[in-house]
C-alpha cells in the first residue's frame, strides 16, 4: 500500500477520515464548506491543513493530533483507562481472596484455641 493511500501520512489519514465518517471526500468537503478541489489539495498531500482547515475538521469530529501526527493522546488515555479498569477488577478480586484467607485463618485459630483449652 502506498503511503498516500494509507494512514501513514496526513493526506492518507484525511482520506481515511473522509471515507469512514462521511463516505466520500466530496461529502466531507460539503460538510466543511469547501469545494472538493480545495479539499483534494489536502487529501493528495499537496498541502497540510493549517489552522482554519484544522478548526473546520475539528468541528466535524476529527482528532487533529491524530490527523497530523498519526497518534493521539486521547487514544492513549482511553487505552490506559481500559488497562486501569482491568487492573482494578483484578485487584478487587485479589482483595476478596485475601479477605477470605484472613477469615479462614482467624476461624482456624479459634478452633485451635478451643481444642487446646479442652
CORMOWO-V338228 format. One record per residue. N is the residue number from 0. PHI is phi in radians with two decimals (999 if undefined). NEAR is the number of other C-alpha atoms within 8 Angstrom. D_CENTER is the distance of its C-alpha to the mean C-alpha in whole Angstrom. Layout:
n:N phi:PHI near:NEAR d_center:D_CENTER
n:N phi:PHI near:NEAR d_center:D_CENTER
This chain:
n:0 phi:999 near:4 d_center:24
n:1 phi:-1.32 near:5 d_center:25
n:2 phi:-1.03 near:9 d_center:23
n:3 phi:-1.14 near:11 d_center:24
n:4 phi:-1.57 near:9 d_center:23
n:5 phi:-1.61 near:11 d_center:19
n:6 phi:-1.79 near:12 d_center:16
n:7 phi:-1.50 near:9 d_center:18
n:8 phi:-2.27 near:11 d_center:19
n:9 phi:-1.02 near:14 d_center:19
n:10 phi:-1.07 near:14 d_center:21
n:11 phi:-1.12 near:15 d_center:19
n:12 phi:-1.18 near:13 d_center:16
n:13 phi:-1.15 near:11 d_center:18
n:14 phi:-1.09 near:11 d_center:20
n:15 phi:-1.04 near:10 d_center:17
n:16 phi:-1.02 near:10 d_center:15
n:17 phi:-1.02 near:13 d_center:19
n:18 phi:-1.31 near:10 d_center:19
n:19 phi:-1.38 near:7 d_center:16
n:20 phi:-1.70 near:6 d_center:17
n:21 phi:-2.18 near:10 d_center:20
n:22 phi:1.50 near:9 d_center:22
n:23 phi:-2.83 near:8 d_center:24
n:24 phi:-1.18 near:13 d_center:24
n:25 phi:-1.05 near:8 d_center:27
n:26 phi:-1.15 near:10 d_center:25
n:27 phi:-1.13 near:11 d_center:23
n:28 phi:-1.01 near:12 d_center:26
n:29 phi:-1.07 near:10 d_center:28
n:30 phi:-1.13 near:8 d_center:25
n:31 phi:-1.43 near:9 d_center:25
n:32 phi:1.38 near:6 d_center:28
n:33 phi:-2.22 near:9 d_center:29
n:34 phi:-1.36 near:9 d_center:31
n:35 phi:-0.99 near:10 d_center:30
n:36 phi:-1.20 near:6 d_center:32
n:37 phi:-1.14 near:8 d_center:30
n:38 phi:-1.12 near:11 d_center:27
n:39 phi:-1.11 near:9 d_center:28
n:40 phi:-1.07 near:10 d_center:28
n:41 phi:-1.54 near:13 d_center:25
n:42 phi:-1.34 near:12 d_center:24
n:43 phi:-1.74 near:10 d_center:26
n:44 phi:1.53 near:10 d_center:26
n:45 phi:-1.27 near:7 d_center:29
n:46 phi:-2.35 near:7 d_center:27
n:47 phi:-1.87 near:8 d_center:24
n:48 phi:-1.00 near:8 d_center:23
n:49 phi:-1.52 near:6 d_center:24
n:50 phi:-1.00 near:6 d_center:24
n:51 phi:-1.11 near:7 d_center:25
n:52 phi:-1.14 near:8 d_center:23
n:53 phi:-1.08 near:10 d_center:20
n:54 phi:-1.07 near:8 d_center:21
n:55 phi:-1.11 near:9 d_center:22
n:56 phi:-1.13 near:11 d_center:19
n:57 phi:-1.05 near:10 d_center:17
n:58 phi:-1.14 near:7 d_center:19
n:59 phi:-1.71 near:8 d_center:18
n:60 phi:1.70 near:6 d_center:14
n:61 phi:-1.45 near:9 d_center:13
n:62 phi:-1.39 near:8 d_center:11
n:63 phi:-1.12 near:9 d_center:14
n:64 phi:-1.04 near:10 d_center:12
n:65 phi:-1.10 near:9 d_center:11
n:66 phi:-1.01 near:12 d_center:14
n:67 phi:-1.42 near:8 d_center:16
n:68 phi:-1.81 near:8 d_center:15
n:69 phi:1.58 near:12 d_center:13
n:70 phi:-2.31 near:8 d_center:10
n:71 phi:-2.56 near:10 d_center:8
n:72 phi:-1.10 near:7 d_center:8
n:73 phi:-1.01 near:6 d_center:6
n:74 phi:-1.11 near:8 d_center:3
n:75 phi:-1.12 near:8 d_center:5
n:76 phi:-1.12 near:8 d_center:6
n:77 phi:-1.06 near:8 d_center:4
n:78 phi:-1.09 near:8 d_center:5
n:79 phi:-1.16 near:8 d_center:9
n:80 phi:-1.11 near:8 d_center:9
n:81 phi:-1.11 near:8 d_center:9
n:82 phi:-1.13 near:8 d_center:11
n:83 phi:-1.08 near:8 d_center:13
n:84 phi:-1.07 near:8 d_center:14
n:85 phi:-1.12 near:8 d_center:15
n:86 phi:-1.09 near:8 d_center:17
n:87 phi:-1.13 near:8 d_center:19
n:88 phi:-1.10 near:8 d_center:20
n:89 phi:-1.12 near:8 d_center:22
n:90 phi:-1.09 near:8 d_center:23
n:91 phi:-1.10 near:8 d_center:25
n:92 phi:-1.13 near:8 d_center:26
n:93 phi:-1.12 near:8 d_center:28
n:94 phi:-1.06 near:8 d_center:29
n:95 phi:-1.15 near:8 d_center:31
n:96 phi:-1.09 near:8 d_center:32
n:97 phi:-1.11 near:8 d_center:33
n:98 phi:-1.11 near:8 d_center:35
n:99 phi:-1.10 near:8 d_center:37
n:100 phi:-1.11 near:8 d_center:38
n:101 phi:-1.07 near:8 d_center:39
n:102 phi:-1.09 near:8 d_center:41
n:103 phi:-1.11 near:8 d_center:43
n:104 phi:-1.13 near:8 d_center:44
n:105 phi:-1.10 near:8 d_center:45
n:106 phi:-1.13 near:8 d_center:47
n:107 phi:-1.15 near:8 d_center:48
n:108 phi:-1.04 near:8 d_center:50
n:109 phi:-1.12 near:8 d_center:52
n:110 phi:-1.14 near:8 d_center:53
n:111 phi:-1.11 near:8 d_center:54
n:112 phi:-1.11 near:8 d_center:56
n:113 phi:-1.15 near:8 d_center:58
n:114 phi:-1.21 near:7 d_center:59
n:115 phi:-1.29 near:6 d_center:60
n:116 phi:-1.41 near:5 d_center:62
n:117 phi:-1.35 near:4 d_center:64
